[in-house]
Amino acid sequence: MAALMVFLVFLVGIAVSVPIGVSMIVGSAAPILILGSGGSIPQLINNTFSGANSTPILAVPLFILGGVIMAEGGISKKLFNFFAYFVGKLPGGVPCAVILTCLFYGAISGSGPATTAAVGAMCIPFMVSLGYDRVWAAGLISVAGGLGVIIPPSIPFVLYSIATGVSTGDLFMGGVIPGIMIGVFMMGYAVIYCLRKGENRALIQEKMKELGANGFGHLLLDSFPALMCPVIILGGIYTGWFTPTQAAVVSVFYAILVSLFVYRSIKIKDLMGFLTSSIKTYGGLAFVLAFATAFGRVLSLTRATRVVQSFIVDNFGTKFAALTVCTIIFLILGMVMDTGPAIIILSPVLLPAMQELGVNDVHFGVVLVCCLSIGLATPPFGLDMFVAGNLAEAPPMSVAKKSIPFIIAFLIALVLIVYVDPISTFLPNLIKAAQTGG
């Protein structure tokens, strides 16, 4: 009864548009106040404060800040120029360069909307100048921007780690191959589209010639600081030089140094505005993270997690059946719910059941994040869809229609990711073997 009350009050709160954080804390308090079970109010308050007083949580606002600085510092343009140099002259090469830029920029920002905004602001006008349809370009960007939450360092992976205790480093490595695979499938569709619809090859060749006019050496030197950011961050984590939270600090200082002194694209006076923007982005999520700890503790005390676990194990006897159901649920929730709160709420409730069925905890996290990332580009509330539509000055639903083929390509890759575990687990296992000498 207590477990049912927690979920019921929480869902009613969401249904009547109460903020998610408030719905969580009200749902947590309901069985305590009404039934006298699930702990006590002082315990609830202590759990809320302990949820906020967590070192790993610091990685989230720091990665957000680093992404904001790099977006304003023009890093996306440097990355695009580098990739366009290699593939821009090929059929469908310009859209492929955009997808590659989103892949690589995701390794800097850790955020889907940040990737969509930073890459789209530069790439959509550029593609339009080459004769590509403006709304089609926005549809491409809205889906490719979702790669920013799969490629490490990923803010959703940090949140999943906080909610479940799974290694952040393992999750980061688990997202590498899936992110690249999704990008490859999307590039495949982009090439097919360009071959069928045609491109202004003469204009593209002229632009690419201008891009490489100063030679590859100059281009590499110009792009090298941007290319090194994910190398430094991920390399530092896996060599043991710093933790994921410390890596977030490194990303901020590296972003400042590169943008201030190498590219000279920002000024010191701009930093306060970047801090303000990051705080506004993180503010609402911070309350959700704090309340999520208390919410999870009440779920544990009321045995709600065990109830969900028993239901899944009893009704879906194999891990593939359970993964199929969870994938469908995640895809639907991604359309109506923000990525961060969805991860904080779902992962600690569902992971025990999936583990009992033999699903690897890293693999489950990758599947969860991949499914929710598609929701960033789908109606009615896909944030990337609105960001890309705003950049292209196009209605969000028009962008959504053009994004459908890219979403289908994403879903084809997702099927492989869901049912072929090693796609997510190969790199984490390889790293562990290397570290232990096995």
C-alpha positions, 0 to 999 in steps of 0.5 A, a space after each residue: 500500500 505504501 509503495 503504491 501511494 508513493 507512485 500514485 502521488 508522484 504520478 498525480 503530481 506530474 499529471 497536474 503539472 507540478 514540477 518533478 522535484 516537488 512531485 518527488 518530495 510530496 510523493 516521498 512524504 505521503 506514506 510517512 504522513 498518512 500511513 506512518 511508513 517509509 521512515 520519518 520527516 527528519 530522515 526525509 530532510 536528511 536524505 535530501 541534503 545528503 543527495 545535494 551534498 555529493 561530490 559526483 554531482 559537481 561534475 554535472 554543472 561543471 560539464 555544463 559550464 565547460 560546454 557553454 564556454 566552448 560553444 561561445 568560443 567557436 569550437 564547433 566551427 574549428 571541428 567542422 572545418 577539420 572534418 569537412 576537409 576530409 569528407 566534404 568533397 564526397 557525395 553527402 560529405 557536408 551532412 556527414 561532416 555535420 554529423 561527425 562534428 556533432 559526434 566530436 562536439 558531444 565529447 566536449 559538451 556532454 549535452 544534446 541541446 548544447 550540441 544542437 545549438 553550437 553546431 546548428 548555429 554554424 552549420 545550418 546557415 552554411 548548409 543553406 548557402 550550399 543549396 541544402 534545404 533549410 528545414 532538412 538541415 535542421 532535422 539533421 541537426 536535431 537528431 545528430 545533436 542527441 549524440 551529445 548525450 551518448 558520446 562521453 563525457 555525457 551528463 546523462 551518464 553522470 546522472 545514471 552513475 549518481 542514481 545507481 552507483 555504476 562506474 561513471 568511467 565504465 559508462 563513458 566507455 560504454 557509450 563510445 561504440 554505440 554513439 559512433 554506430 548511430 552516427 554511421 547509420 545516420 551518415 549512411 542515410 545522409 549519403 543516400 538522400 544526397 545521391 537521390 536528391 542531388 547536390 550543388 557539386 560545383 558550389 560545394 567543391 568551390 567551398 571545400 577548395 577555399 577551406 583547404 586553401 592554406 593547406 592541411 598543416 594550417 587547418 590541423 594547427 587551427 583545429 588541434 586545441 579543439 580536437 585535444 579536449 576529449 582526448 585530455 578528458 577521457 585520457 586523464 580518466 582512464 590513465 588514473 590522472 583524475 576522476 570524472 568529477 575532476 575531469 569536469 574541472 579540467 574541461 572548464 579550465 581547458 575551455 577557458 584557456 583555449 577560448 581566451 588565449 588560443 582562439 581569443 574568441 571570448 573575453 574575461 568579462 564574458 565569463 560571468 555571463 557563462 556562469 550565470 547561464 550554466 547556473 540557470 541550466 543546472 538550477 532546476 536539475 539540482 533540486 531534482 537530484 537532491 529530492 531523488 535521493 530522498 525519493 529513492 530512500 523512501 522507495 527502498 523503505 516501502 519495498 517499492 523497488 522490490 515490488 517492481 523487480 518482482 513484477 518484471 521478473 515474474 512477467 518478463 522471464 528473459 532479459 531480451 523480453 524485459 529489454 524490449 518492454 523497457 526500450 518501448 517505455 523509454 522511447 515513449 517517455 523520451 517524447 514527454 519527459 526531460 532526460 535528466 529527471 527520467 534517468 534519476 527516477 527510472 534507473 534505480 527502480 528498474 536496474 535491480 530487476 534487470 540485473 536479476 535477469 542478467 542485464 549488464 548494468 552498463 549496458 542497461 544505462 547505455 540503452 536508457 540514455 540512447 532511447 531518451 536521446 531520441 526523445 530530444 528530437 521527437 514531438 511533442 517536447 523534444 528540446 533539440 527539435 525546438 532548438 534546431 527549429 529556432 535556428 532554422 526559423 522553421 516550425 518545430 513540427 516541420 523540423 520533426 517531419 524532416 527528421 523522421 528518416 534520421 530517427 529511423 536510422 537511429 532506431 535501426 542502430 538502437 536495435 543492434 545496441 539493445 540486443 547485442 550486449 558487447 556493443 556497450 560492454 566491450 570497451 569497459 571490459 577491455 579497459 578493466 582487463 588492461 588495468 588489471 593486466 588480465 
